[in-house]
């Protein structure tokens, strides 16, 4: 039992360290800009579907707007969440916009990421709500 407890404690500590990956102020600023740009692209995607354009036309728009910013062909949105694309894109756009504002405000990066993951749960791909996350 004690071994199991130690194993679980070590696993939790390792997972916490991986989650709380350090970001420099420049990287946080880059992430804020990327989340803001992705939010704008997702708002345009929501508008495309709200205007009753064809799915093919909206996918073409998403490819243009989301290239290099988002994961997948639905601009960071999980394919199963695309059943109601207007509502789903509006929700992910809001989550990404709020994350950008949070990161720009100086709040702890981990807190902003937690808020993003909570708001985006089940909608966006990955822990960054559909955003391609990379730093040079």
Order of alpha helices (4+ residues) and beta strands (2+ residues): alpha-alpha-alpha-alpha-alpha
